[in-house]
Amino acid sequence: MQLIDLQAQYRRIKAEVDAGIHAVLDHGRYVNGPEIETLERRLAEYTGAAHCVALSSGTDALLVTLMALGIGAGDEVITSPFTFIATGEMIGLLGATPVFVDIDPSTYNIDASRIEAAITPRTKAIMPVSLFGQMADMPAINAIGERYGLPVIEDGAQSFGATFAGQRSCGASLLAATSFFPAKPLGCYGDGGAAFTTDAGLAERMRQLRNHGQTAPYHHPMLGINGRLDTLQAAVLLAKMDVFDDEVVRRERVAARYREGLAGHVVTPVLDERATSVYAQYTLQVDDRDVVRSRLDAAGIPSAVYYPVPLNRQPPLYSDAPMPESDAAAGRVLSIPMHPYLDSADQDHVIEVLISAVQK
């Protein structure tokens, strides 16, 4: 059994993936090939965003959204401490300071009711993270941004395909970023990502930033990065998009089966009534996590912990501000196998072993 089974997906779409890769090999435009523009158009249409900029990773997507806003030394960006390092890392690399706001313990996303108290004259943006496949409360966060004149950047690295109050992830704020790392709900066969915006000027600036700040050949009015997405990865993503909606439905079915089978035994994910989730991970809370993991491992069931050390406890981003909900979650969360091709027999085995593991 695998935590995420990418080979099962490949077997389903092998002909389409192989054809897309061979088309790139035939035309030879490995950088900035025609598949990039096609992918950007499809991603923008899917999310409802006006503009999409394909990038070399989700991390670079976060970076160029911040760079496009001119965020740098002395600035502050409000974000969540309970996420992967890339969120805070990109803020820090630009010389800005991540200001952490604790999470809602039920959804693991930033607690929108705590954001206003963290705003200072140095605040230049709000970057909520849509964790484990469920969007943050974007309507509430956007309203705060509007009141204070602050742009909102959704870190949608784990939530592409999810919705909140009828809006899709990456299409619900001024700026957004997502990741196409292979393990994501929509993943390529290497690193990849995309940035989204409703603003044409920001979109053009991000396109320039991803190509060394270039506005014309060998003309660089700004410093940028080498952030282009490979054409081969775009071809893979185009093939995967054709089955993506079906895979989201399959993920929801797996989640529903887990929820029913594990209710009363462990803390299962809580879904906001206004939201849908793509269940990038299926994350539980358990007591004695190390013991439970060892019992799952002994039964051949893989598991993972996202994230054992919150960002405010990481040395480069350390903050002594109390984050009790993030600290509590970090000590209890456990992710179990989740992917669209997880069959019912394997799920039943996971449920049975997990219930036994937490009862001993």
C-alpha positions in Angstrom: 0.0 0.0 0.0 1.2 3.5 -0.8 0.4 6.8 0.9 -0.1 8.3 -2.6 -0.3 6.0 -5.7 0.9 7.9 -8.7 1.4 4.7 -10.8 -2.3 3.8 -10.7 -3.0 7.2 -12.1 -0.4 6.9 -14.8 -1.8 3.5 -15.9 -5.1 5.2 -16.4 -3.8 8.1 -18.6 -0.6 6.5 -20.0 -1.6 7.0 -23.6 -2.4 10.6 -23.2 0.7 11.4 -21.1 3.0 9.6 -23.5 1.4 11.3 -26.5 1.9 14.7 -24.8 5.5 14.0 -24.0 6.3 12.8 -27.5 4.6 15.8 -29.0 7.1 18.0 -27.1 10.0 15.8 -28.1 8.9 16.1 -31.7 8.6 19.9 -31.8 11.6 20.4 -29.5 10.5 23.6 -27.7 11.4 22.4 -24.2 11.2 25.9 -22.8 8.3 28.2 -23.5 6.7 25.6 -25.8 3.0 26.0 -27.0 1.8 23.7 -24.2 2.7 26.4 -21.6 0.2 28.9 -23.1 -2.5 26.2 -23.4 -2.0 25.1 -19.8 -2.1 28.7 -18.5 -5.4 29.3 -20.4 -6.9 26.1 -19.0 -5.8 26.7 -15.5 -7.2 30.3 -15.6 -10.5 29.1 -17.0 -10.7 26.4 -14.3 -10.1 28.7 -11.4 -12.0 31.7 -12.6 -8.9 33.8 -12.3 -8.3 36.3 -15.1 -4.6 35.4 -15.5 -2.3 32.4 -14.9 1.5 32.4 -15.0 3.1 28.9 -15.1 6.2 28.6 -12.9 8.9 26.1 -12.1 7.5 25.3 -8.6 4.9 26.3 -6.1 7.7 27.9 -4.1 8.6 30.1 -7.0 4.9 30.9 -7.5 4.8 32.3 -4.0 8.0 34.2 -4.5 6.9 36.0 -7.7 3.5 37.0 -6.1 5.4 38.7 -3.3 8.0 40.2 -5.7 5.2 41.5 -8.0 3.9 43.5 -5.0 7.3 44.9 -4.3 7.5 43.3 -0.8 10.9 43.5 0.7 13.1 44.6 3.7 11.1 46.1 6.6 7.7 44.8 5.4 5.5 42.3 7.2 3.3 39.6 5.7 0.6 37.9 7.8 0.5 34.2 7.4 -0.1 30.8 9.1 2.6 29.1 11.2 1.1 25.6 10.4 2.3 24.9 6.9 5.4 23.9 4.9 8.5 26.0 5.2 8.1 27.5 1.7 5.3 29.9 2.8 7.4 31.7 5.4 10.7 31.1 3.6 9.7 33.2 0.6 8.7 36.1 2.8 12.0 35.9 4.7 14.1 35.5 1.6 12.9 38.9 0.4 13.9 40.5 3.7 10.3 40.8 4.9 9.1 39.4 8.2 6.4 36.7 8.4 3.9 37.6 11.2 2.2 34.4 12.3 -1.5 34.2 13.2 -2.6 31.0 14.9 -4.9 28.5 13.2 -8.5 27.4 13.6 -8.1 24.0 15.4 -10.9 22.4 13.4 -9.7 23.3 9.9 -6.0 23.9 10.5 -6.3 27.1 8.4 -5.4 30.6 9.6 -8.1 31.9 12.1 -9.5 34.9 10.2 -10.9 36.3 13.5 -7.3 36.8 14.7 -5.9 38.6 11.7 -6.9 42.2 12.4 -5.0 42.2 15.7 -1.8 41.3 13.9 -1.9 44.2 11.4 0.6 47.0 11.8 1.8 50.0 9.7 4.4 47.6 8.2 1.9 45.0 7.1 2.0 44.8 3.3 0.0 41.6 2.5 -2.0 38.7 4.0 -1.0 35.2 2.9 -3.5 32.6 4.1 -2.7 28.9 3.5 -5.4 26.5 2.3 -4.1 23.4 4.1 -4.8 19.7 3.5 -7.1 20.5 0.5 -9.5 22.9 2.1 -9.5 26.6 1.4 -9.1 29.2 4.2 -12.0 31.5 4.9 -11.3 33.7 1.9 -14.4 35.9 2.1 -13.6 37.0 5.6 -9.9 37.4 4.8 -10.6 39.4 1.6 -12.9 41.6 3.6 -10.1 42.4 6.1 -7.8 43.1 3.2 -10.2 45.5 1.6 -10.7 47.4 4.9 -7.0 47.9 5.4 -6.0 48.2 1.8 -3.9 45.0 1.9 -3.6 42.5 -1.0 -4.4 38.9 -0.2 -2.3 36.1 -1.6 -3.8 32.6 -1.2 -1.2 29.9 -0.8 -3.2 27.2 -2.6 -0.4 24.7 -2.9 -2.6 21.9 -1.5 -6.1 23.1 -2.5 -6.3 23.4 -6.3 -9.8 22.2 -7.2 -11.4 23.1 -3.9 -14.1 25.7 -3.4 -15.3 28.0 -0.7 -18.6 29.9 -0.9 -18.8 29.1 -4.6 -15.3 30.3 -5.5 -12.5 28.0 -6.6 -9.1 28.0 -4.9 -6.6 30.3 -6.7 -9.5 32.3 -8.1 -10.8 33.9 -4.9 -8.2 36.6 -4.2 -6.1 39.3 -5.9 -3.2 36.8 -6.1 -2.7 33.1 -5.5 -0.1 30.4 -5.9 -0.3 26.6 -6.3 2.1 23.7 -6.6 2.2 20.9 -9.1 4.7 18.8 -7.1 3.9 15.1 -8.0 2.1 14.3 -4.7 -0.4 17.2 -5.1 -4.0 16.5 -6.3 -2.9 17.9 -9.6 0.7 17.1 -9.9 3.3 16.9 -12.7 6.3 14.5 -12.9 8.8 16.9 -11.3 8.5 20.4 -9.8 6.0 22.8 -11.2 3.6 25.5 -10.0 1.5 28.5 -11.1 0.5 32.0 -9.9 -2.9 33.5 -10.5 -4.2 37.1 -10.4 -7.2 39.2 -11.3 -4.9 42.1 -12.2 -3.4 42.4 -15.7 -0.5 44.5 -14.6 0.5 42.1 -11.9 0.3 39.2 -14.3 2.6 40.9 -16.8 5.0 41.7 -14.0 5.1 38.1 -12.8 5.7 36.9 -16.4 8.7 39.2 -16.5 9.9 38.2 -13.0 9.9 34.4 -13.9 12.2 35.1 -16.8 15.0 37.1 -15.1 13.1 40.3 -15.0 13.2 40.5 -18.8 10.8 42.7 -20.8 12.5 42.2 -24.1 15.5 40.1 -25.2 18.5 41.1 -23.0 16.6 44.0 -21.5 16.2 43.5 -17.7 14.7 46.6 -16.0 14.2 44.5 -12.8 15.8 41.6 -11.1 13.9 38.3 -11.5 14.4 34.6 -11.3 14.7 31.6 -13.6 11.2 30.4 -12.8 9.9 29.0 -16.1 7.9 25.8 -16.2 9.3 23.1 -18.5 7.2 22.3 -21.5 7.3 18.6 -20.7 5.7 19.2 -17.4 3.0 21.3 -19.0 2.2 18.4 -21.3 1.9 16.0 -18.4 -0.4 18.5 -16.6 -2.7 18.9 -19.6 -3.2 15.1 -19.8 -4.0 15.0 -16.0 -6.5 17.9 -16.2 -8.7 15.8 -18.4 -9.3 13.4 -15.5 -8.9 15.9 -12.6 -12.6 16.5 -11.9 -13.3 12.8 -11.7 -10.3 12.3 -9.4 -11.6 15.0 -7.1 -14.9 13.1 -6.8 -13.0 9.9 -6.1 -11.1 11.7 -3.3 -14.3 12.8 -1.8 -15.6 9.3 -1.8 -12.5 8.0 -0.1 -12.8 10.7 2.5 -16.5 9.9 3.2 -15.6 6.3 3.7 -12.9 7.1 6.2 -15.1 9.6 8.0 -17.8 7.0 8.4 -15.5 4.2 9.4 -13.3 6.2 11.8 -16.0 8.3 13.5 -15.7 8.1 17.3 -12.3 6.6 17.2 -10.0 9.5 16.0 -10.5 13.2 15.2 -11.3 13.2 11.5 -11.1 16.3 9.2 -13.7 19.0 9.7 -15.1 20.5 6.5 -16.5 24.1 6.7 -20.2 23.9 5.5 -19.4 26.5 2.8 -16.4 24.5 1.5 -15.4 21.5 -0.6 -12.0 19.8 -0.2 -9.7 18.0 -2.5 -8.2 16.1 0.4 -4.6 16.6 -0.6 -4.0 14.7 2.6 -6.4 12.9 4.9 -5.2 14.2 8.2 -6.4 12.9 11.6 -5.6 13.7 15.2 -4.5 10.9 17.5 -3.0 10.4 21.0 0.4 8.7 21.3 1.1 9.4 17.6 4.5 7.6 17.5 2.9 4.4 19.0 0.0 4.6 16.5 2.4 5.1 13.6 4.6 2.1 14.6 1.5 -0.1 14.7 0.4 1.1 11.3 3.8 0.5 9.9 3.9 -3.0 11.3 0.7 -3.7 9.4 2.2 -2.3 6.1 0.2 0.9 6.2 2.2 4.1 5.5 1.6 7.3 7.2 3.1 10.8 7.4 3.2 13.8 9.7 2.5 17.3 8.2 3.8 19.3 10.1 5.7 18.3 13.3 7.4 21.7 13.7 5.4 24.9 13.1 7.2 27.7 11.2 7.3 29.9 14.3 9.5 27.2 15.9 11.9 27.0 12.9 15.2 28.8 13.7 15.2 31.1 10.6 11.6 32.2 11.2 11.5 31.9 15.0 8.8 33.9 16.9 8.1 33.8 20.6 4.5 34.8 20.0 2.3 32.0 21.5 0.6 29.8 18.9 -1.1 27.2 21.1 -3.4 25.7 18.4 -0.5 25.2 16.0 1.6 23.7 18.6 -1.2 21.3 19.7 -1.9 20.3 16.1 1.8 19.7 15.4 1.9 17.1 18.2 -1.2 15.2 17.2 -1.8 15.2 13.4 -1.3 12.1 11.3 -2.0 11.6 7.6 -3.0 8.2 6.2 -3.2 6.8 2.7 -5.3 9.1 0.4 -5.5 9.1 -3.4 -8.2 8.7 -6.0 -7.4 5.0 -6.7 -7.4 3.7 -3.1 -9.8 0.8 -3.3 -12.4 -0.1 -0.7 -10.5 -3.2 0.5 -7.4 -1.2 1.3 -9.4 1.5 3.0 -11.2 -1.1 5.1 -7.8 -2.5 6.1 -6.6 1.0 7.1 -9.7 1.6 9.1 -9.5 -1.7 10.9 -5.9 -1.4 11.8 -6.1 2.2 12.8 -9.0 1.6 15.2 -7.1 -1.3 16.8 -4.0 0.9 17.0 -5.6 3.7 18.9 -7.5 1.3 21.3 -4.5 -0.6 22.6 
